[in-house]
Amino acid sequence: MPSKWGGRGRAIPLLRIATDPRTWVFASAAAAAGGRALGRWLTRFELRGRTVLITGGTRGLGLELARQAGSAGARVAICGRDADTLARARESLSQMGAAVLATTCDVTDRNQVAELIRFVQAGFGHIDVLINNAGMVEVGPVEAMTAVDFERDMATNFWGPLNAILAVLPHMRSRGEGRIVNIASIGGKLSVPHLLPYSSSKFALVGLSEGLRAELRASGILVTTVCPGLMRTGSPRHATFKGRHDAEYTWFNLADNFPLLSMDVERAARRILRAVRHGNSHVVLSLPAKV
Ligand SMILES: NC(=O)c1ccc[n+]([C@@H]2O[C@H](COP(=O)([O-])OP(=O)(O)OC[C@H]3O[C@@H](n4cnc5c(N)ncnc54)[C@H](OP(=O)(O)O)[C@@H]3O)[C@@H](O)[C@H]2O)c1
């Protein structure tokens, strides 16, 4: 009796399935998905037993990254400029049972960064993951900004990460593996009015980070560029406001605290550490940033 494929017996339907272009499209898609999953599994990088250095790990996103990396079994090293904030952060990380090293360091100073890297290596042996998180923001119209404001943002948000990268790279190269995470901003992809020194410095960081990813990939060092939109880290308390200070503070603080516009910091840190484990090239955080 003729089958529903129009032929007799089983050989003809199988032949039809095998020669149907839709079968090949489906098989290719499945093979590609399987390849991606295998690639993710092969490049997975567990944090347990690793050393993770987080610049600016004393509060906000940096401290949350340190907490989550510590909970995952990593040894964490943090730095910041203010000794009291640093001491409080070290205490809270130690209390949760994390192995922690903490030292003051201003990332804009190349010598201090070199000293930081030596300090962490002396304490923990080597550095597996560098997270360039230390950052600053100045808010205000361009007419209220001077060249010094642009230089300050560039020093912290661009030269700071570059100082740390150049100091840590020889060691990662000699070990043939490592992870470098650069916390940039969506302001480094789309320039934001009233945040021009900040946006300019984050654009520079994104350029550095993306080029570095391409250049280092073959050496086993994977670079991740993170572009968050607003996150609820309490950063308006530490931002500098220029021009009409009250008005500038109000819009920045409102946006920073509005749940639809800004992202919970614990969630942001989880997403970033997942990207570290998988060696992803980019992370864009918060819905408005994705749009
Ligand atoms: N919060 C947001 O909505 C948002 C959005 C996009 C991107 N980001 C980026 O995410 C990162 C973290 O933001 P956050 O909101 O958590 O910032 P935050 O609360 O202001 O914390 C910044 C951290 O960096 C440290 N730091 C600042 N300048 C430093 C320097 N020159 N040397 C060493 N440490 C320095 C600070 O400690 P000391 O002041 O004691 O030095 C602090 O530990 C930044 O790179 C920021 O640009 C934040």
PDBQT file of the ligand as one rigid body, heavy atoms in Angstrom, charges set to zero:
ROOT
HETATM    1  N1  LIG A 301      26.783  52.299  38.978  1.00  0.00    +0.000 N 
HETATM    2  C1  LIG A 301      26.414  52.348  37.716  1.00  0.00    +0.000 C 
HETATM    3  O1  LIG A 301      25.247  52.634  37.403  1.00  0.00    +0.000 OA
HETATM    4  C2  LIG A 301      27.392  52.032  36.620  1.00  0.00    +0.000 A 
HETATM    5  C3  LIG A 301      26.943  51.984  35.294  1.00  0.00    +0.000 A 
HETATM    6  C4  LIG A 301      27.833  51.656  34.270  1.00  0.00    +0.000 A 
HETATM    7  C5  LIG A 301      29.157  51.386  34.591  1.00  0.00    +0.000 A 
HETATM    8  N2  LIG A 301      29.572  51.460  35.896  1.00  0.00    +0.000 N 
HETATM    9  C6  LIG A 301      30.973  51.170  36.174  1.00  0.00    +0.000 C 
HETATM   10  O2  LIG A 301      31.046  50.099  37.108  1.00  0.00    +0.000 OA
HETATM   11  C7  LIG A 301      32.207  50.271  37.948  1.00  0.00    +0.000 C 
HETATM   12  C8  LIG A 301      31.776  50.221  39.404  1.00  0.00    +0.000 C 
HETATM   13  O3  LIG A 301      30.792  51.219  39.635  1.00  0.00    +0.000 OA
HETATM   14  P1  LIG A 301      30.157  51.479  41.076  1.00  0.00    +0.000 P 
HETATM   15  O4  LIG A 301      28.863  52.140  40.844  1.00  0.00    +0.000 OA
HETATM   16  O5  LIG A 301      30.224  50.260  41.906  1.00  0.00    +0.000 OA
HETATM   17  O6  LIG A 301      31.191  52.597  41.620  1.00  0.00    +0.000 OA
HETATM   18  P2  LIG A 301      31.452  53.107  43.119  1.00  0.00    +0.000 P 
HETATM   19  O7  LIG A 301      30.413  52.629  44.073  1.00  0.00    +0.000 OA
HETATM   20  O8  LIG A 301      31.716  54.565  43.026  1.00  0.00    +0.000 OA
HETATM   21  O9  LIG A 301      32.824  52.339  43.503  1.00  0.00    +0.000 OA
HETATM   22  C9  LIG A 301      33.991  52.630  42.816  1.00  0.00    +0.000 C 
HETATM   23  C10 LIG A 301      35.134  51.823  43.414  1.00  0.00    +0.000 C 
HETATM   24  O10 LIG A 301      36.333  52.189  42.719  1.00  0.00    +0.000 OA
HETATM   25  C11 LIG A 301      37.293  52.683  43.666  1.00  0.00    +0.000 C 
HETATM   26  N3  LIG A 301      38.102  53.696  42.988  1.00  0.00    +0.000 N 
HETATM   27  C12 LIG A 301      37.699  54.845  42.405  1.00  0.00    +0.000 A 
HETATM   28  N4  LIG A 301      38.749  55.500  41.894  1.00  0.00    +0.000 NA
HETATM   29  C13 LIG A 301      39.845  54.727  42.148  1.00  0.00    +0.000 A 
HETATM   30  C14 LIG A 301      41.220  54.861  41.868  1.00  0.00    +0.000 A 
HETATM   31  N5  LIG A 301      41.722  55.931  41.230  1.00  0.00    +0.000 N 
HETATM   32  N6  LIG A 301      42.066  53.881  42.284  1.00  0.00    +0.000 NA
HETATM   33  C15 LIG A 301      41.586  52.789  42.943  1.00  0.00    +0.000 A 
HETATM   34  N7  LIG A 301      40.282  52.616  43.224  1.00  0.00    +0.000 NA
HETATM   35  C16 LIG A 301      39.427  53.579  42.847  1.00  0.00    +0.000 A 
HETATM   36  C17 LIG A 301      36.461  53.203  44.833  1.00  0.00    +0.000 C 
HETATM   37  O11 LIG A 301      37.186  53.264  46.058  1.00  0.00    +0.000 OA
HETATM   38  P3  LIG A 301      37.953  54.620  46.541  1.00  0.00    +0.000 P 
HETATM   39  O12 LIG A 301      37.058  55.770  46.220  1.00  0.00    +0.000 OA
HETATM   40  O13 LIG A 301      38.213  54.410  47.997  1.00  0.00    +0.000 OA
HETATM   41  O14 LIG A 301      39.225  54.660  45.755  1.00  0.00    +0.000 OA
HETATM   42  C18 LIG A 301      35.382  52.126  44.888  1.00  0.00    +0.000 C 
HETATM   43  O15 LIG A 301      35.883  50.974  45.525  1.00  0.00    +0.000 OA
HETATM   44  C19 LIG A 301      32.839  51.596  37.520  1.00  0.00    +0.000 C 
HETATM   45  O16 LIG A 301      33.875  51.361  36.605  1.00  0.00    +0.000 OA
HETATM   46  C20 LIG A 301      31.697  52.319  36.853  1.00  0.00    +0.000 C 
HETATM   47  O17 LIG A 301      32.125  53.283  35.903  1.00  0.00    +0.000 OA
HETATM   48  C21 LIG A 301      28.725  51.767  36.913  1.00  0.00    +0.000 A 
ENDROOT
TORSDOF 0
